[in-house]
Amino acid sequence: MIRRRTTGTLILFLLLLFHSRAEGRSIIFTKHNLSVSGPGPVKATVERPVCQFCHTPHHAGQAKPLWNKDIPEILYTTYRSSSLKAGPGQPNGASKLCLSCHDGTIALGLLRSESQILPFAGGVLTMPPGRTNLGLDLSDDHPISFPYDSALAFRNGQLEDPANLRRPVKLDSYGQLQCTSCHNPHDDHFGKFLVMENRYSALCITCHKKTGWMITSHRSSCRTWNGGPPNPWPHTSYATVSENGCENCHRPHAAGGRERLLNYDVEEENCYPCHNGNVASRNLKNEFMKPYRHPVEGSKGIHFPDEDPLWATRHVECADCHNPHSANAATANPPMASGRISNVAGISSSGTVVFPLTYEYELCYRCHADNPGTKPLLVTRYLFEPNLRYRFKPSNASYHPVEAVGKNADCPSLLIPYTTSSLIYCTDCHNNDSGQKAGGVGPSGPHGSIWRPLLERQMVTADYTIESAQAYALCYKCHDRNSILSGQSFTKHRKHIVDERTPCTACHDPHGVATNPHLINFDKMIVFPNDQGILQFEDRGRSAGACSLRCHGINHKGRNYQRDIP
């Protein structure tokens, strides 16, 4: 029921104004002053006490404190997420009072103290469209009206226990988180009516205690925006990555990515505004435009923080490899994981889920081992094994030393600093072709390359390839070309590679082979059984072996090869 305004409103206004000024701040200088004197564009055309637009000393509704509006029963769409441990219900308490203006359904001038709806400038009736009009769909806003107790903090694992919450962040009298936990409607000193400044995510981390946040680059980086589009921080006034903190990626209201309140709905678009070279020093976005890449653009809405790394639908997003709350610049030596992949899940060498992972290869095994969506191999092998976890097993006859030191103690072609005791990363071969490891100035990591299959350097697999330092640049990164072609490790390397123009991969499987030494696993498109139907390599001790096969139309029947050992 609409009632007449009483002079008691003026008394309430004076009391609240005195309190605000005593605190050194006043609501009359904020957009919540909806009277004629208000500084914002949304304001009444008739003079009324400032406080009257929310409060009245007489004829108030049931809502406290002395609410000057009737609150209709409205059904809202609330926030939902697969990783949400809280149970937000319909808005209640102070949040419902805020929504009596901010859901855009109730006339701003419809007050219990007035006999008619107060007119507003420009014919405005309800909250105008924009970020302050939250509408009835709150699924893109931070969850509200839920009990925040010790049990929730325990279930979540990364929330502050409410007993330790520091003021001015506070829960309501029922222990629920409301709009007023983060916003003080009477005080806009910190902007957006926040109860405290959110520079360096000070407000966010009052409740959210993300693992690794204190050491992540997203907390400590002083990088600034160079002005190139798009603006990475369109909803803040902060100038550096560290100042923006959580809001580099998240938006507490009107979020583009509703689950987890991301700035944008498309996952990688939350990373690109900084990692396109306009904030971060190197342009990662360009790497994902190359012909061979981890296809982050190929899936949307499939990745979940709590997904099963073994059985999740095959996909790749930036957050599958990088935890934005933990990633940092700490370096490591093989096979240990660097800080860039800190605090993410992996698959161990035994095939079990590990969190957090310890070794870099455990991350690669998430997709390239037991996952049922494993892609076909680039080279078709007689000893077929698509699971890389099996191919790198230390119990195999041969493998590149990703998990353990290699089996071959006699490898004269290795370039310094590599020795037969060295370990290597998957990313020593699979990496951006323009990165520092490849001699370029671009970013490092297996993001994108012009070389198939996402190789740091060229490795031609086609038969009848003319040998050159470029054609087999990846192999020659570790193995001395002169040593290879002079026969120091195998007397017929030059004959095969230069004279017959046979690629390295015709005989060698660069990952690992269960039963053959020296990574021998023939390419089925180049090497065939001989006229007796035999296809095999026989190891005859150090630097000696025999082949039975047919290659380039020539039969090999136990043909012996042996290097003279000084």
C-alpha positions as CSV (number, residue, x, y, z in Angstrom):
1,M,0.0,0.0,0.0
2,I,1.3,3.5,-0.9
3,R,1.2,5.8,2.1
4,R,1.9,9.5,2.6
5,R,5.3,10.8,3.4
6,T,5.8,12.0,7.0
7,T,8.1,14.6,8.5
8,G,9.7,11.8,10.5
9,T,11.7,10.9,7.4
10,L,13.6,14.1,7.8
11,I,14.7,13.1,11.3
12,L,16.0,9.7,10.0
13,F,17.8,11.4,7.2
14,L,19.6,13.8,9.6
15,L,20.6,10.9,11.9
16,L,22.0,8.9,9.0
17,L,23.7,11.9,7.5
18,F,25.4,12.8,10.8
19,H,26.6,9.2,11.1
20,S,28.0,9.3,7.6
21,R,29.8,12.5,8.1
22,A,31.2,11.3,11.4
23,E,32.8,8.5,9.5
24,G,34.2,11.0,7.0
25,R,31.9,9.9,4.2
26,S,28.4,10.8,3.1
27,I,25.8,9.0,1.0
28,I,24.7,12.4,-0.4
29,F,27.7,12.4,-2.7
30,T,27.0,8.9,-4.1
31,K,24.7,7.5,-6.8
32,H,22.5,6.2,-4.0
33,N,21.3,9.7,-3.5
34,L,18.3,9.6,-5.7
35,S,17.0,13.0,-4.7
36,V,17.2,16.1,-7.0
37,S,20.6,16.8,-5.5
38,G,22.0,13.4,-6.4
39,P,25.3,13.4,-8.5
40,G,24.2,10.5,-10.7
41,P,22.0,10.5,-13.9
42,V,19.3,8.5,-12.1
43,K,17.4,10.8,-9.7
44,A,14.0,12.1,-8.9
45,T,12.8,15.5,-10.3
46,V,11.2,16.5,-7.0
47,E,13.1,17.2,-3.8
48,R,12.9,14.5,-1.2
49,P,15.1,13.5,1.8
50,V,17.9,11.3,0.6
51,C,17.2,8.4,2.9
52,Q,13.5,8.3,2.0
53,F,14.2,6.3,-1.2
54,C,15.0,3.3,0.9
55,H,13.9,4.0,4.5
56,T,10.9,5.5,6.3
57,P,10.3,6.0,10.0
58,H,6.5,5.3,9.7
59,H,4.4,2.9,7.7
60,A,7.5,0.8,6.7
61,G,7.0,-2.6,5.3
62,Q,8.0,-5.8,7.1
63,A,11.5,-5.7,5.7
64,K,14.2,-4.2,8.0
65,P,15.5,-1.7,8.5
66,L,12.3,0.4,8.1
67,W,12.2,-0.4,4.4
68,N,10.2,2.1,2.3
69,K,9.2,-0.4,-0.4
70,D,6.9,-3.4,-0.8
71,I,9.0,-6.4,-1.8
72,P,7.0,-8.7,-4.1
73,E,7.6,-12.4,-4.3
74,I,9.8,-12.8,-7.4
75,L,11.6,-16.0,-8.6
76,Y,15.2,-15.5,-9.6
77,T,17.6,-17.7,-11.5
78,T,20.4,-18.2,-9.1
79,Y,24.1,-18.9,-9.6
80,R,25.1,-22.5,-10.4
81,S,28.4,-24.2,-11.1
82,S,29.8,-27.7,-11.2
83,S,32.4,-26.7,-8.6
84,L,30.1,-24.9,-6.3
85,K,30.0,-26.3,-2.8
86,A,27.5,-23.8,-1.4
87,G,23.8,-24.0,-1.9
88,P,22.4,-20.5,-2.8
89,G,18.6,-20.3,-2.5
90,Q,16.3,-17.5,-3.5
91,P,17.6,-14.1,-2.4
92,N,16.6,-13.1,1.1
93,G,17.6,-10.6,3.8
94,A,19.5,-7.6,2.8
95,S,20.1,-9.0,-0.7
96,K,16.4,-8.9,-1.4
97,L,16.3,-5.3,-0.4
98,C,19.1,-4.4,-2.8
99,L,17.2,-6.2,-5.6
100,S,14.1,-4.1,-5.0
101,C,15.9,-1.5,-7.1
102,H,18.6,-3.5,-8.9
103,D,16.5,-6.3,-10.5
104,G,14.8,-3.6,-12.6
105,T,11.2,-4.7,-12.0
106,I,10.1,-2.2,-9.4
107,A,9.7,1.6,-10.0
108,L,12.4,3.6,-8.3
109,G,9.8,6.1,-7.2
110,L,7.3,3.6,-5.8
111,L,7.6,4.3,-2.1
112,R,5.4,3.3,0.8
113,S,5.7,6.9,2.2
114,E,4.3,8.4,-1.0
115,S,0.8,8.6,-2.3
116,Q,2.0,8.4,-5.9
117,I,5.1,7.2,-7.8
118,L,7.7,9.9,-7.7
119,P,8.8,11.0,-11.2
120,F,12.5,10.6,-12.2
121,A,14.6,12.6,-14.6
122,G,14.3,11.6,-18.3
123,G,11.2,9.6,-17.6
124,V,13.2,6.8,-16.0
125,L,10.8,4.4,-14.2
126,T,12.9,1.4,-13.2
127,M,16.6,0.8,-13.0
128,P,17.9,1.6,-16.5
129,P,19.6,-1.2,-18.5
130,G,23.3,-1.6,-17.7
131,R,25.6,-3.3,-15.3
132,T,23.7,-2.1,-12.2
133,N,20.5,-3.7,-13.5
134,L,21.0,-7.3,-12.5
135,G,17.6,-8.5,-13.8
136,L,16.0,-11.7,-12.6
137,D,18.8,-13.9,-13.9
138,L,21.5,-13.9,-11.2
139,S,23.4,-16.8,-12.6
140,D,26.1,-14.4,-13.9
141,D,26.5,-12.8,-10.4
142,H,28.4,-13.9,-7.3
143,P,26.2,-16.2,-5.3
144,I,24.3,-14.7,-2.4
145,S,21.9,-15.7,0.4
146,F,23.6,-19.0,1.4
147,P,25.0,-20.1,4.8
148,Y,28.7,-19.5,5.0
149,D,29.8,-21.7,7.8
150,S,32.8,-23.8,8.8
151,A,31.3,-26.9,7.1
152,L,31.2,-25.1,3.8
153,A,34.8,-23.9,4.2
154,F,35.9,-27.4,4.9
155,R,34.0,-28.9,1.9
156,N,35.4,-26.2,-0.4
157,G,38.9,-26.5,0.9
158,Q,39.8,-23.0,-0.4
159,L,37.6,-20.7,1.6
160,E,38.4,-18.9,4.8
161,D,36.7,-20.2,7.9
162,P,34.0,-17.6,8.7
163,A,35.3,-17.5,12.3
164,N,38.4,-15.8,10.8
165,L,36.7,-13.4,8.5
166,R,38.1,-9.9,9.0
167,R,36.0,-6.8,9.0
168,P,34.6,-5.0,7.2
169,V,33.5,-8.1,5.4
170,K,30.7,-9.7,7.4
171,L,27.8,-12.1,7.3
172,D,24.3,-11.3,8.2
173,S,22.8,-12.2,11.6
174,Y,21.9,-15.7,10.2
175,G,25.4,-16.4,9.1
176,Q,24.6,-15.9,5.4
177,L,26.6,-14.1,2.8
178,Q,24.6,-11.3,1.3
179,C,25.2,-8.4,-1.0
180,T,26.1,-6.3,2.1
181,S,29.0,-8.7,2.8
182,C,30.9,-6.9,-0.1
183,H,28.9,-3.7,-0.5
184,N,28.1,-0.9,1.8
185,P,25.1,1.0,0.3
186,H,25.8,4.1,2.3
187,D,29.5,4.5,1.5
188,D,31.1,4.7,-1.9
189,H,34.6,5.6,-0.8
190,F,36.2,2.6,-2.5
191,G,34.0,2.7,-5.6
192,K,31.1,0.3,-6.5
193,F,30.0,0.7,-2.9
194,L,32.6,-1.9,-1.8
195,V,33.2,-2.4,1.9
196,M,37.0,-2.2,1.2
197,E,39.3,-1.6,-1.7
198,N,39.8,-4.6,-4.0
199,R,43.2,-3.6,-5.3
200,Y,45.5,-6.6,-5.2
201,S,42.3,-8.6,-4.7
202,A,42.2,-7.6,-1.0
203,L,38.4,-8.0,-0.9
204,C,38.3,-11.3,-2.8
205,I,41.0,-13.0,-0.8
206,T,39.3,-12.2,2.5
207,C,37.1,-15.2,1.7
208,H,38.8,-17.0,-1.1
209,K,42.1,-18.8,-0.2
210,K,43.2,-20.2,-3.5
211,T,46.1,-22.7,-3.4
212,G,49.2,-21.2,-4.8
213,W,47.9,-17.6,-5.0
214,M,50.6,-16.1,-2.9
215,I,53.3,-17.2,-5.3
216,T,51.5,-17.0,-8.7
217,S,52.5,-14.4,-11.3
218,H,48.9,-13.3,-11.5
219,R,49.3,-11.9,-8.0
220,S,52.8,-10.5,-8.3
221,S,53.3,-9.3,-11.9
222,C,53.7,-5.5,-12.4
223,R,53.1,-5.7,-16.2
224,T,50.9,-3.0,-17.6
225,W,48.7,-2.7,-20.7
226,N,50.3,-1.2,-23.8
227,G,46.9,0.1,-25.1
228,G,46.5,-2.4,-27.9
229,P,43.0,-3.8,-28.2
230,P,41.2,-5.3,-26.4
231,N,41.2,-3.7,-23.0
232,P,42.2,-6.5,-20.6
233,W,40.6,-4.7,-17.6
234,P,37.4,-3.0,-18.9
235,H,35.6,-3.2,-15.5
236,T,38.4,-1.9,-13.2
237,S,40.5,1.2,-12.8
238,Y,43.7,-0.7,-11.9
239,A,46.8,-0.5,-14.1
240,T,48.8,-3.7,-13.4
241,V,48.3,-7.4,-13.4
242,S,48.9,-7.6,-9.7
243,E,46.5,-4.8,-8.9
244,N,43.8,-6.4,-10.9
245,G,44.5,-9.8,-9.3
246,C,41.3,-12.0,-9.5
247,E,39.7,-9.5,-11.8
248,N,42.2,-10.3,-14.6
249,C,39.9,-13.2,-15.3
250,H,36.8,-13.0,-13.1
251,R,33.9,-10.6,-13.0
252,P,31.7,-10.7,-9.9
253,H,28.6,-9.3,-11.7
254,A,27.4,-9.6,-15.3
255,A,30.1,-12.3,-16.0
256,G,30.4,-13.5,-19.5
257,G,31.3,-17.0,-18.4
258,R,28.6,-17.7,-15.9
259,E,30.1,-20.8,-14.3
260,R,33.1,-19.5,-12.2
261,L,32.2,-15.9,-13.1
262,L,34.8,-15.5,-15.9
263,N,35.0,-12.4,-17.9
264,Y,34.2,-14.2,-21.2
265,D,32.2,-17.3,-22.0
266,V,34.8,-18.7,-24.4
267,E,37.5,-20.1,-22.1
268,E,40.6,-19.0,-24.0
269,E,39.3,-15.4,-24.4
270,N,39.9,-14.9,-20.7
271,C,43.6,-15.5,-21.3
272,Y,44.2,-13.8,-24.6
273,P,43.6,-10.1,-23.5
274,C,46.8,-10.3,-21.5
275,H,48.6,-13.1,-23.4
276,N,48.4,-11.5,-26.8
277,G,51.5,-9.5,-26.2
278,N,49.7,-6.4,-25.0
279,V,50.3,-7.2,-21.3
280,A,52.5,-10.3,-21.1
281,S,55.8,-9.9,-22.9
282,R,55.2,-12.6,-25.5
283,N,52.2,-13.2,-27.8
284,L,50.7,-16.6,-27.0
285,K,47.5,-16.0,-29.0
286,N,49.5,-16.1,-32.3
287,E,50.8,-19.6,-31.4
288,F,47.2,-21.0,-31.4
289,M,46.7,-19.7,-35.0
290,K,49.4,-22.0,-36.4
291,P,48.5,-25.2,-38.3
292,Y,49.7,-27.6,-35.6
293,R,48.6,-26.6,-32.1
294,H,46.8,-27.7,-29.0
295,P,43.3,-26.8,-30.3
296,V,41.9,-24.8,-27.4
297,E,39.3,-23.3,-29.8
298,G,37.9,-26.7,-30.6
299,S,35.9,-27.1,-27.4
300,K,33.7,-25.0,-25.2
301,G,32.1,-25.7,-21.9
302,I,33.7,-29.2,-21.6
303,H,36.5,-28.5,-19.1
304,F,35.7,-28.6,-15.4
305,P,38.1,-28.0,-12.5
306,D,36.9,-31.3,-10.9
307,E,36.9,-33.5,-14.0
308,D,38.4,-36.9,-14.0
309,P,41.7,-36.6,-15.8
310,L,41.5,-40.3,-16.9
311,W,38.1,-40.3,-18.4
312,A,37.1,-36.8,-19.2
313,T,35.9,-36.2,-22.8
314,R,39.1,-35.5,-24.8
315,H,39.6,-31.7,-25.0
316,V,42.2,-29.1,-24.2
317,E,41.8,-25.7,-22.7
318,C,44.4,-23.3,-21.3
319,A,43.3,-24.3,-17.8
320,D,43.9,-28.0,-18.5
321,C,47.7,-27.3,-18.4
322,H,47.9,-24.1,-16.4
323,N,46.3,-23.3,-13.1
324,P,45.8,-19.5,-13.2
325,H,45.8,-19.3,-9.4
326,S,49.1,-21.1,-9.1
327,A,51.1,-20.7,-12.3
328,N,54.5,-19.0,-11.7
329,A,57.9,-18.5,-13.3
330,A,59.8,-21.0,-11.2
331,T,62.2,-23.1,-13.4
332,A,63.0,-26.8,-13.1
333,N,65.1,-29.6,-14.6
334,P,63.8,-32.7,-16.2
335,P,61.7,-34.5,-15.4
336,M,60.4,-32.1,-12.7
337,A,57.4,-29.8,-13.5
338,S,58.1,-26.1,-13.7
339,G,56.1,-23.4,-12.0
340,R,54.1,-22.8,-15.2
341,I,52.2,-26.1,-14.7
342,S,52.1,-25.8,-10.9
343,N,49.1,-27.3,-9.0
344,V,47.4,-29.1,-11.9
345,A,46.4,-32.8,-12.2
346,G,48.2,-35.5,-14.1
347,I,48.5,-39.2,-14.8
348,S,51.4,-41.0,-13.2
349,S,53.7,-43.5,-14.9
350,S,51.6,-46.3,-13.3
351,G,48.4,-44.8,-14.7
352,T,46.9,-43.3,-11.6
353,V,45.6,-39.8,-11.1
354,V,48.0,-37.5,-9.3
355,F,47.2,-34.0,-7.9
356,P,49.2,-32.0,-8.0
357,L,51.5,-33.5,-10.5
358,T,55.2,-33.7,-9.9
359,Y,56.7,-34.4,-13.3
360,E,56.0,-32.7,-16.6
361,Y,55.3,-35.9,-18.5
362,E,52.4,-36.6,-16.0
363,L,50.6,-33.6,-17.6
364,C,51.1,-35.0,-21.1
365,Y,49.8,-38.4,-20.1
366,R,46.4,-36.9,-19.3
367,C,45.6,-36.8,-23.0
368,H,48.3,-38.9,-24.7
369,A,48.2,-42.1,-22.6
370,D,45.0,-43.8,-21.4
371,N,42.5,-41.3,-22.5
372,P,40.0,-43.1,-24.9
373,G,40.1,-40.2,-27.3
374,T,43.8,-40.6,-28.2
375,K,44.4,-39.6,-31.8
376,P,46.0,-41.8,-34.5
377,L,49.8,-41.7,-34.7
378,L,51.6,-39.6,-37.3
379,V,53.7,-42.6,-38.4
380,T,52.1,-46.0,-38.7
381,R,54.2,-48.6,-36.9
382,Y,54.4,-52.4,-36.9
383,L,54.7,-52.4,-33.2
384,F,51.6,-50.3,-32.7
385,E,51.2,-48.6,-29.3
386,P,49.2,-45.3,-29.1
387,N,49.6,-45.1,-25.3
388,L,52.7,-42.9,-24.7
389,R,52.8,-44.0,-21.1
390,Y,53.6,-47.5,-22.3
391,R,56.1,-46.3,-24.8
392,F,58.2,-44.4,-22.2
393,K,58.2,-47.3,-19.7
394,P,61.7,-47.7,-18.2
395,S,61.2,-51.4,-18.6
396,N,61.1,-51.1,-22.4
397,A,64.1,-52.1,-24.5
398,S,64.5,-48.5,-25.6
399,Y,63.0,-45.1,-25.1
400,H,63.9,-41.4,-25.2
401,P,64.9,-40.5,-21.6
402,V,61.7,-38.8,-20.5
403,E,60.9,-40.8,-17.4
404,A,64.3,-42.4,-16.8
405,V,67.9,-42.4,-18.1
406,G,68.1,-44.2,-21.5
407,K,69.2,-47.8,-21.9
408,N,71.9,-47.2,-24.5
409,A,75.2,-46.4,-22.8
410,D,77.0,-46.0,-26.2
411,C,75.7,-42.9,-28.1
412,P,78.6,-41.0,-29.7
413,S,76.4,-38.6,-31.6
414,L,75.1,-36.7,-28.5
415,L,75.7,-33.0,-28.6
416,I,76.9,-31.1,-25.5
417,P,75.3,-30.8,-22.9
418,Y,73.5,-34.1,-23.5
419,T,75.0,-37.3,-22.2
420,T,73.8,-40.9,-21.9
421,S,72.8,-39.9,-18.3
422,S,70.6,-37.0,-19.4
423,L,66.9,-36.7,-19.0
424,I,64.7,-34.6,-21.3
425,Y,61.2,-33.1,-21.3
426,C,58.4,-33.9,-23.8
427,T,58.6,-30.2,-24.5
428,D,62.2,-30.5,-25.7
429,C,60.7,-31.8,-28.9
430,H,57.1,-30.6,-28.8
431,N,57.2,-26.8,-28.5
432,N,56.5,-23.6,-30.2
433,D,58.6,-23.3,-33.3
434,S,59.2,-19.6,-32.6
435,G,60.2,-20.0,-28.9
436,Q,63.4,-19.5,-27.2
437,K,64.3,-23.2,-27.3
438,A,64.1,-23.1,-31.0
439,G,66.4,-20.1,-31.1
440,G,63.5,-17.6,-31.5
441,V,62.2,-14.8,-29.3
442,G,58.6,-16.1,-28.9
443,P,57.0,-17.8,-26.0
444,S,57.9,-21.4,-25.0
445,G,55.6,-24.3,-24.5
446,P,53.6,-26.7,-26.7
447,H,51.1,-24.2,-27.9
448,G,51.5,-24.0,-31.7
449,S,54.0,-24.7,-34.5
450,I,54.4,-24.7,-38.2
451,W,55.9,-28.2,-37.9
452,R,53.8,-31.4,-37.6
453,P,53.0,-32.7,-35.0
454,L,53.5,-29.6,-33.0
455,L,57.3,-29.9,-33.1
456,E,59.8,-27.3,-32.1
457,R,61.8,-27.9,-35.3
458,Q,61.2,-29.7,-38.6
459,M,61.3,-33.5,-38.7
460,V,60.3,-34.8,-42.2
461,T,58.8,-38.2,-42.2
462,A,58.1,-38.6,-45.9
463,D,60.2,-41.1,-47.9
464,Y,62.7,-40.0,-50.5
465,T,63.4,-36.8,-48.5
466,I,66.7,-35.0,-49.5
467,E,68.8,-35.0,-46.4
468,S,69.7,-31.6,-44.9
469,A,70.2,-29.9,-41.6
470,Q,66.7,-28.4,-41.9
471,A,64.9,-31.5,-42.9
472,Y,65.9,-33.3,-39.7
473,A,66.5,-30.3,-37.6
474,L,64.7,-31.8,-34.6
475,C,66.9,-34.9,-34.6
476,Y,70.0,-32.8,-35.1
477,K,69.1,-30.6,-32.1
478,C,70.6,-33.3,-29.9
479,H,72.4,-35.6,-32.3
480,D,75.5,-34.3,-34.1
481,R,74.8,-34.4,-37.8
482,N,78.5,-34.9,-38.7
483,S,78.7,-37.8,-36.3
484,I,75.5,-39.4,-37.8
485,L,76.6,-39.0,-41.4
486,S,80.2,-40.2,-40.7
487,G,78.9,-43.5,-39.3
488,Q,80.2,-43.1,-35.8
489,S,77.1,-44.8,-34.3
490,F,75.9,-46.8,-37.4
491,T,78.0,-47.3,-40.4
492,K,75.1,-47.2,-42.9
493,H,73.4,-44.0,-41.7
494,R,74.8,-42.0,-44.6
495,K,73.7,-44.6,-47.1
496,H,70.2,-44.7,-45.8
497,I,69.7,-41.0,-45.1
498,V,71.7,-39.4,-47.9
499,D,72.0,-41.9,-50.7
500,E,68.7,-43.7,-50.3
501,R,66.9,-40.7,-49.0
502,T,65.2,-42.6,-46.2
503,P,63.9,-40.5,-43.3
504,C,65.0,-41.1,-39.7
505,T,61.5,-42.2,-38.8
506,A,61.5,-45.0,-41.3
507,C,63.5,-47.1,-38.7
508,H,63.3,-45.1,-35.4
509,D,60.3,-44.5,-33.2
510,P,61.2,-41.4,-31.2
511,H,59.1,-42.2,-28.2
512,G,60.0,-45.8,-27.2
513,V,59.8,-49.4,-28.2
514,A,58.9,-52.3,-25.8
515,T,61.0,-55.0,-27.5
516,N,63.6,-53.5,-29.8
517,P,66.7,-51.5,-28.7
518,H,67.8,-48.3,-30.5
519,L,64.2,-47.2,-30.9
520,I,63.8,-49.6,-33.9
521,N,60.2,-49.7,-35.0
522,F,59.7,-49.6,-38.7
523,D,57.3,-47.3,-40.6
524,K,54.7,-49.5,-42.3
525,M,54.5,-47.2,-45.3
526,I,58.2,-47.5,-46.1
527,V,59.5,-50.8,-44.8
528,F,57.9,-54.1,-45.6
529,P,58.5,-57.8,-44.9
530,N,61.0,-59.4,-47.2
531,D,60.2,-62.1,-49.9
532,Q,60.2,-64.7,-47.1
533,G,57.6,-62.7,-45.1
534,I,60.1,-61.8,-42.4
535,L,60.3,-58.3,-40.9
536,Q,62.6,-58.0,-37.9
537,F,65.6,-56.3,-36.4
538,E,68.0,-58.5,-34.5
539,D,70.3,-57.0,-31.9
540,R,73.8,-58.6,-32.0
541,G,75.4,-56.7,-29.1
542,R,77.2,-53.4,-28.9
543,S,76.9,-51.5,-32.2
544,A,75.9,-54.6,-34.1
545,G,72.7,-55.8,-35.6
546,A,71.0,-57.5,-38.5
547,C,67.8,-56.6,-40.6
548,S,65.4,-58.9,-42.4
549,L,63.0,-56.7,-44.4
550,R,62.3,-55.1,-47.8
551,C,62.9,-51.4,-48.3
552,H,62.9,-49.4,-51.6
553,G,62.4,-52.8,-53.3
554,I,65.6,-54.3,-51.9
555,N,65.5,-57.5,-49.8
556,H,67.4,-57.7,-46.6
557,K,67.9,-61.3,-45.3
558,G,69.7,-61.1,-42.0
559,R,71.9,-58.4,-43.4
560,N,74.6,-57.7,-40.8
561,Y,75.7,-54.2,-39.7
562,Q,78.5,-53.6,-37.3
563,R,80.5,-50.6,-36.3
564,D,84.2,-50.9,-35.7
565,I,84.8,-50.1,-32.0
566,P,88.2,-48.5,-31.3
